[in-house]
Amino acid sequence: MIALVNLAEEEAQNPLLPPLPELVIGLIAFAIVFIFFAKKLLPNINRVLDERRAAIEGGMEKAEATQAEAQQVLEDYRAQLADARHEAARLRQEAQEQGAALIAEMRAEGQRQREEIIAAGHAQIEAERKQAGTALRQDVGKLATDLAGKIVGESLEDVARQSRTIDRFLDDLEAKAADGSKAEAGR
């Protein structure tokens, strides 16, 4: 029967509610642990979390600053690259202008040298023509005096007379040639 009484007492007590002394001891133990956590561990946890937050925010700010600096360096690099391209284009243009000026100068120098060579050639031809004319005049004069001497039958060896006769004869020939040229031009 004792078993039945114990069974009846157990039924009277609600199995979901713990006995009151255990409940009080459990609440006191919970309060002690809660106060210990609130006083000792929670400030340490909050301090560590604040340090982490500060480190993360500082790292983000540092990353943003680094990114801004990198962006500035990139813009500076692009500006320098654009300046270098402009400078290269300017140097190319100057080289082309200098090349064109050099070509024009060389052409002018070549033209001048060509004209000097032509003038020297003309002068040489004129000198040779005069020399040939003089030699021809002497040869024609000698032949004419020899022929005249044979026709006349006397020697025309007198140099002064021979020279006057030759000059008169050649002057007459030149005058007739000039009159014939003028008559041809007048037609």
C-alpha positions as CSV (number, residue, x, y, z in Angstrom):
1,M,0.0,0.0,0.0
2,I,2.8,2.3,0.6
3,A,3.5,2.0,-3.1
4,L,0.0,3.0,-3.8
5,V,0.3,6.1,-1.6
6,N,3.5,7.1,-3.2
7,L,1.9,6.6,-6.5
8,A,-1.0,8.8,-5.5
9,E,1.3,11.5,-4.3
10,E,3.2,11.5,-7.5
11,E,0.0,11.8,-9.4
12,A,-1.1,14.8,-7.3
13,Q,2.2,16.6,-8.1
14,N,2.4,18.1,-11.7
15,P,5.2,16.5,-13.5
16,L,5.9,19.8,-15.5
17,L,6.5,21.9,-12.4
18,P,9.6,21.1,-10.4
19,P,9.5,21.1,-6.7
20,L,9.7,24.6,-5.1
21,P,13.1,24.2,-3.4
22,E,14.7,23.0,-6.6
23,L,13.1,25.9,-8.4
24,V,14.5,28.5,-5.9
25,I,18.0,26.9,-6.0
26,G,17.9,26.9,-9.8
27,L,16.9,30.6,-9.9
28,I,19.7,31.6,-7.5
29,A,22.2,29.6,-9.5
30,F,21.0,31.2,-12.7
31,A,21.2,34.7,-11.2
32,I,24.7,34.0,-10.0
33,V,25.8,32.8,-13.5
34,F,23.9,35.7,-15.1
35,I,25.6,38.3,-12.8
36,F,29.0,36.7,-13.4
37,F,28.4,36.8,-17.2
38,A,27.1,40.4,-17.0
39,K,30.0,41.7,-14.8
40,K,33.0,39.7,-16.1
41,L,32.4,38.2,-19.5
42,L,30.0,40.6,-21.2
43,P,32.3,43.7,-20.9
44,N,35.2,41.6,-22.3
45,I,33.0,40.3,-25.1
46,N,31.7,43.9,-25.8
47,R,35.3,45.2,-25.8
48,V,36.5,42.5,-28.2
49,L,33.5,43.2,-30.5
50,D,34.2,46.9,-30.3
51,E,37.8,46.3,-31.2
52,R,36.8,44.1,-34.1
53,R,34.3,46.7,-35.3
54,A,36.9,49.4,-35.1
55,A,39.4,47.2,-36.9
56,I,36.9,46.4,-39.6
57,E,35.8,50.0,-40.0
58,G,39.5,51.2,-39.9
59,G,40.3,48.5,-42.5
60,M,37.4,49.7,-44.6
61,E,38.5,53.3,-44.3
62,K,42.0,52.3,-45.1
63,A,40.9,50.3,-48.1
64,E,38.8,53.2,-49.3
65,A,41.7,55.6,-48.9
66,T,44.0,53.1,-50.7
67,Q,41.4,52.8,-53.4
68,A,41.1,56.5,-53.8
69,E,44.9,56.8,-53.9
70,A,45.1,54.1,-56.5
71,Q,42.4,55.9,-58.5
72,Q,44.4,59.1,-58.3
73,V,47.6,57.3,-59.4
74,L,45.7,55.8,-62.3
75,E,44.3,59.2,-63.4
76,D,47.9,60.7,-63.1
77,Y,49.2,57.8,-65.2
78,R,46.5,58.3,-67.8
79,A,47.3,62.0,-67.9
80,Q,51.0,61.3,-68.3
81,L,50.3,58.8,-71.0
82,A,48.1,61.3,-72.8
83,D,50.9,64.0,-72.5
84,A,53.4,61.5,-73.8
85,R,51.2,60.7,-76.8
86,H,50.8,64.4,-77.5
87,E,54.6,64.9,-77.2
88,A,55.2,62.0,-79.5
89,A,52.8,63.4,-82.0
90,R,54.4,66.8,-81.8
91,L,57.9,65.3,-82.3
92,R,56.6,63.3,-85.3
93,Q,55.2,66.4,-86.8
94,E,58.4,68.3,-86.2
95,A,60.4,65.5,-87.8
96,Q,58.1,65.5,-90.8
97,E,58.4,69.3,-91.1
98,Q,62.2,69.1,-90.8
99,G,62.3,66.3,-93.3
100,A,60.2,68.3,-95.8
101,A,62.5,71.3,-95.2
102,L,65.6,69.2,-95.7
103,I,64.2,67.7,-98.9
104,A,63.3,71.2,-100.2
105,E,66.8,72.4,-99.2
106,M,68.5,69.4,-100.9
107,R,66.4,70.0,-104.0
108,A,67.3,73.6,-104.1
109,E,71.0,72.7,-103.6
110,G,70.8,70.1,-106.4
111,Q,69.1,72.6,-108.7
112,R,71.8,75.1,-107.9
113,Q,74.6,72.6,-108.6
114,R,72.9,71.5,-111.8
115,E,72.7,75.1,-113.0
116,E,76.4,75.6,-112.1
117,I,77.4,72.5,-114.0
118,I,75.3,73.6,-117.0
119,A,76.8,77.1,-116.8
120,A,80.3,75.6,-116.6
121,G,79.5,73.3,-119.5
122,H,78.2,76.2,-121.6
123,A,81.3,78.3,-120.7
124,Q,83.5,75.4,-121.7
125,I,81.6,74.8,-124.9
126,E,81.9,78.5,-125.7
127,A,85.6,78.5,-125.0
128,E,86.1,75.4,-127.1
129,R,83.9,76.9,-129.9
130,K,86.0,80.1,-129.9
131,Q,89.2,78.1,-129.9
132,A,87.9,75.9,-132.7
133,G,86.8,79.1,-134.6
134,T,90.2,80.6,-134.2
135,A,91.9,77.3,-135.3
136,L,89.5,77.1,-138.2
137,R,90.1,80.7,-139.1
138,Q,93.8,80.1,-139.2
139,D,93.4,76.9,-141.2
140,V,91.0,78.5,-143.6
141,G,93.2,81.5,-143.9
142,K,96.3,79.4,-144.7
143,L,94.4,77.4,-147.2
144,A,92.9,80.6,-148.8
145,T,96.4,82.2,-149.1
146,D,97.9,79.0,-150.5
147,L,95.0,78.8,-153.0
148,A,95.2,82.5,-153.8
149,G,99.0,82.2,-154.2
150,K,98.5,79.4,-156.7
151,I,95.9,81.4,-158.6
152,V,97.8,84.6,-158.7
153,G,101.0,82.9,-159.2
154,E,103.0,84.8,-156.7
155,S,103.7,84.0,-153.1
156,L,101.6,85.7,-150.5
157,E,104.0,84.9,-147.7
158,D,103.8,88.3,-146.2
159,V,102.2,87.7,-142.8
160,A,100.7,91.1,-142.3
161,R,99.1,91.1,-145.8
162,Q,98.0,87.5,-145.4
163,S,96.3,88.3,-142.1
164,R,94.5,91.3,-143.5
165,T,93.3,89.4,-146.5
166,I,92.1,86.5,-144.4
167,D,90.3,88.8,-142.0
168,R,88.6,90.7,-144.8
169,F,87.5,87.5,-146.5
170,L,86.1,86.0,-143.3
171,D,84.3,89.2,-142.3
172,D,82.7,89.3,-145.8
173,L,81.5,85.7,-145.3
174,E,80.1,86.5,-141.8
175,A,78.3,89.6,-143.1
176,K,76.7,87.6,-145.9
177,A,75.7,84.8,-143.5
178,A,74.1,87.4,-141.2
179,D,72.2,89.1,-144.1
180,G,70.9,85.7,-145.1
181,S,69.7,84.9,-141.6
182,K,67.9,88.3,-141.4
183,A,66.3,87.6,-144.8
184,E,65.2,84.2,-143.6
185,A,63.7,85.7,-140.4
186,G,61.8,88.4,-142.3
187,R,59.9,85.8,-144.4
